[in-house]
Amino acid sequence: MLKLWGKMIKNNRIIEQYTAEYAKNDLSKSEMVNLCVEEICREFDIQKPMWFPLNVKDFAKYGRTVFKADNFIEEIEFDSFEVELLDDEIEKKR
């Protein structure tokens, strides 16, 4: 099972948050993360951000990443979109 916490930040405050989870283990971890990000984006009614190498590296290392305006094709009305893994796998890595 994988849980992903998504939050939109504006002026250093969380303006929206949502937790998505994928209960099965039939996909790779990256596929589960992508499905959860898509679900969070649908919930927030925003486009899916582009994953740059820094986002991939941060997520792999810390279990979280921050998407800024550069990660979106359209203009955004918030400062950042953050996703964080809420999974026991983080604790296993430490």
MARVOTI-927271 format. One record per residue (C-alpha): x, y, z; residue number from 1; residue in one letter. Coordinates in Angstrom, 1 decimal. Layout:
# residues N
X_Y_Z_NUM_A
...
***
This chain:
# residues 94
0.0_0.0_0.0_1_M
1.2_3.5_-0.8_2_L
-0.1_6.8_0.6_3_K
0.8_10.1_-0.9_4_L
0.0_13.5_0.8_5_W
-0.5_16.4_-1.7_6_G
-0.7_20.0_-0.7_7_K
-1.0_23.3_-2.4_8_M
1.0_26.2_-0.8_9_I
0.3_29.9_-1.2_10_K
2.0_32.5_1.0_11_N
3.6_29.8_3.1_12_N
0.2_28.3_4.0_13_R
-1.5_25.2_3.0_14_I
-4.6_26.2_0.9_15_I
-5.6_22.6_-0.1_16_E
-4.5_19.2_0.9_17_Q
-5.5_15.7_0.0_18_Y
-4.2_12.2_0.7_19_T
-4.3_9.6_-2.0_20_A
-3.7_5.9_-1.5_21_E
-3.1_2.9_-3.7_22_Y
-4.1_-0.2_-1.7_23_A
-2.8_-2.9_-4.1_24_K
0.8_-4.0_-4.7_25_N
0.4_-5.0_-8.3_26_D
2.3_-2.1_-9.8_27_L
5.8_-0.7_-9.4_28_S
6.4_2.0_-6.8_29_K
6.8_4.7_-9.5_30_S
3.5_3.7_-11.2_31_E
1.7_3.8_-7.9_32_M
3.2_7.3_-7.2_33_V
2.1_8.5_-10.6_34_N
-1.5_7.2_-10.1_35_L
-1.7_9.0_-6.7_36_C
-0.3_12.2_-8.1_37_V
-2.9_12.1_-10.9_38_E
-5.7_11.5_-8.3_39_E
-4.4_14.5_-6.2_40_I
-4.3_16.7_-9.3_41_C
-7.9_15.7_-10.2_42_R
-9.0_16.5_-6.7_43_E
-7.3_20.0_-6.8_44_F
-8.4_20.5_-10.4_45_D
-4.9_21.3_-11.6_46_I
-2.8_19.8_-14.4_47_Q
-0.3_17.1_-13.6_48_K
3.2_18.6_-13.1_49_P
6.3_17.7_-15.1_50_M
8.8_15.7_-13.1_51_W
12.3_17.2_-13.6_52_F
15.5_15.3_-12.6_53_P
15.6_17.3_-9.3_54_L
12.1_16.2_-8.4_55_N
12.9_12.6_-9.1_56_V
16.1_12.8_-7.0_57_K
14.4_14.5_-4.1_58_D
11.5_12.1_-4.1_59_F
13.8_9.1_-4.2_60_A
16.0_10.4_-1.4_61_K
13.5_12.1_0.9_62_Y
10.1_10.7_0.0_63_G
8.9_14.2_-1.0_64_R
9.3_16.8_-3.7_65_T
8.1_20.3_-4.5_66_V
6.7_21.5_-7.8_67_F
7.0_25.2_-8.6_68_K
5.6_27.2_-11.6_69_A
8.3_25.9_-13.9_70_D
6.9_22.4_-13.5_71_N
3.5_23.4_-15.0_72_F
2.7_24.4_-18.6_73_I
-0.2_26.6_-17.6_74_E
0.0_29.5_-15.2_75_E
-0.7_28.4_-11.5_76_I
-2.5_30.4_-8.8_77_E
-0.5_29.0_-6.0_78_F
3.2_29.1_-5.0_79_D
4.0_25.4_-4.9_80_S
2.5_21.9_-5.0_81_F
4.2_19.4_-2.7_82_E
3.8_15.7_-2.5_83_V
5.1_13.5_0.3_84_E
5.1_9.8_0.8_85_L
3.2_8.7_3.9_86_L
4.4_5.2_3.9_87_D
6.3_2.8_6.2_88_D
8.9_2.5_3.4_89_E
10.4_5.8_4.4_90_I
11.1_4.5_8.0_91_E
12.6_1.3_6.6_92_K
15.1_3.3_4.6_93_K
16.3_5.3_7.6_94_R
***
